[in-house]
Amino acid sequence: MSGEMTRAPLPPLLLYTRAGCHLCDETRALLAALLAERIGAGLSAPAIEERDIESQPAWQRAYVATIPVVEIAGRRLEIATSAAKLRRLLADALDAPIVAGA
């Protein structure tokens, strides 16, 4: 039995967008800045996986009225344009307590 502390792998950070969406462009830049801020503070920061809602009919139906949508670890933020709300979403999803390894 090891007393090492381990952290689960980072969940993917999904950004649902579509071409020509200026709010999506703003959120993309905001996420990049927030992730750089986390890295600068020594915190974990996943890569952004962008999903064009026009590539999948189900995504288009689900998100056409609410993009940009950011999703991570089962948490979703629709019309994700607030730095404070995005920062809180990242913290809630990524800064869970460290679990003792078995």
C-alpha positions as CSV (number, residue, x, y, z in Angstrom):
1,M,0.0,0.0,0.0
2,S,1.4,3.3,-1.1
3,G,0.7,6.6,0.7
4,E,1.1,8.5,-2.6
5,M,-1.5,11.1,-3.5
6,T,-2.8,10.9,-7.0
7,R,-5.1,13.0,-9.1
8,A,-7.4,11.6,-11.7
9,P,-6.6,12.5,-15.4
10,L,-8.0,15.8,-16.6
11,P,-11.4,15.6,-18.1
12,P,-11.8,17.1,-21.6
13,L,-12.8,20.8,-21.9
14,L,-15.4,20.9,-24.6
15,L,-16.3,24.2,-26.4
16,Y,-19.4,24.0,-28.6
17,T,-19.3,26.7,-31.3
18,R,-20.1,27.4,-34.9
19,A,-18.5,29.5,-37.7
20,G,-19.4,33.2,-37.6
21,C,-20.3,33.2,-33.9
22,H,-18.6,36.3,-32.3
23,L,-19.5,35.2,-28.8
24,C,-17.8,31.9,-29.5
25,D,-14.7,33.7,-30.6
26,E,-14.8,35.8,-27.4
27,T,-15.2,32.7,-25.2
28,R,-12.4,30.9,-27.0
29,A,-10.0,33.8,-26.2
30,L,-11.4,34.0,-22.6
31,L,-10.8,30.3,-22.0
32,A,-7.3,30.5,-23.4
33,A,-6.6,33.4,-20.9
34,L,-8.2,31.5,-18.0
35,L,-6.2,28.3,-18.7
36,A,-3.0,30.3,-19.0
37,E,-3.9,31.9,-15.6
38,R,-4.4,28.5,-14.1
39,I,-1.0,27.3,-15.5
40,G,0.7,30.4,-14.1
41,A,-0.8,29.6,-10.7
42,G,0.5,26.0,-10.8
43,L,-3.0,24.6,-11.4
44,S,-4.1,21.9,-13.9
45,A,-5.4,23.1,-17.2
46,P,-6.9,20.8,-19.9
47,A,-6.6,21.4,-23.6
48,I,-9.7,22.9,-25.3
49,E,-11.6,20.4,-27.6
50,E,-13.7,22.5,-29.9
51,R,-16.8,21.1,-31.5
52,D,-18.6,22.7,-34.4
53,I,-22.3,22.2,-33.7
54,E,-23.0,22.3,-37.5
55,S,-21.0,19.0,-37.9
56,Q,-23.6,17.0,-35.9
57,P,-27.4,17.4,-36.1
58,A,-27.8,16.5,-32.5
59,W,-25.4,19.2,-31.3
60,Q,-27.1,21.7,-33.6
61,R,-30.5,20.9,-32.1
62,A,-29.2,21.0,-28.6
63,Y,-27.0,24.1,-28.7
64,V,-28.1,26.4,-31.6
65,A,-29.7,28.9,-29.2
66,T,-27.2,28.6,-26.4
67,I,-23.7,28.7,-27.9
68,P,-21.1,29.1,-26.8
69,V,-21.4,26.1,-24.6
70,V,-18.6,24.9,-22.4
71,E,-18.7,21.5,-20.8
72,I,-16.3,19.7,-18.5
73,A,-16.7,16.8,-16.1
74,G,-20.4,16.6,-16.5
75,R,-20.9,20.3,-15.9
76,R,-22.2,22.6,-18.6
77,L,-22.3,26.4,-18.9
78,E,-24.5,27.7,-21.7
79,I,-24.0,31.2,-23.3
80,A,-20.6,30.9,-21.6
81,T,-19.4,34.5,-21.8
82,S,-18.7,35.4,-18.2
83,A,-15.1,35.2,-17.0
84,A,-16.3,34.7,-13.4
85,K,-18.7,31.8,-14.3
86,L,-16.1,30.1,-16.5
87,R,-13.4,30.4,-13.8
88,R,-15.8,28.9,-11.2
89,L,-16.7,26.1,-13.7
90,L,-13.0,25.2,-14.2
91,A,-12.4,25.3,-10.4
92,D,-15.4,23.1,-9.6
93,A,-14.4,20.6,-12.3
94,L,-10.6,20.6,-11.9
95,D,-9.7,21.4,-8.3
96,A,-11.3,18.5,-6.5
97,P,-9.5,17.2,-3.5
98,I,-6.6,14.9,-4.1
99,V,-7.4,11.2,-3.3
100,A,-5.0,8.9,-1.4
101,G,-3.8,6.1,-3.7
102,A,-4.4,2.5,-2.7
